[in-house]
Amino acid sequence: MRPTIGRIVHFHPQVARIEGDPDTSPLPVLTHAAIVTGVSDGGEIVLLVLPPLAEPWHCTYAKFSETPEAGCWTWPPRS
């Protein structure tokens, strides 16, 4: 399915480590709701990311992934 402007997707922010401690494990990948606000000719999309209890922010040209992967977006699962 091709993403179009206005569709809701899931965005998975980058995994981070605890600052100043390179020996810690990466923090878990989170899932945020996001709205598609633009689509490039190459299929990459611009998202308005809606994190819970935080200000929305834009992610420019996020890439699609079949499974949740840091820095990528996925379609929401169907129930």
Secondary structure, 3 states (H helix, E strand, C coil): CCCCCCCEEEEECCCCCCCCCCCCCCCCCCCEEEEEEEECCCCCEEEEEECCCCCCEEEEEEEECCCCCCCEEECCCCC
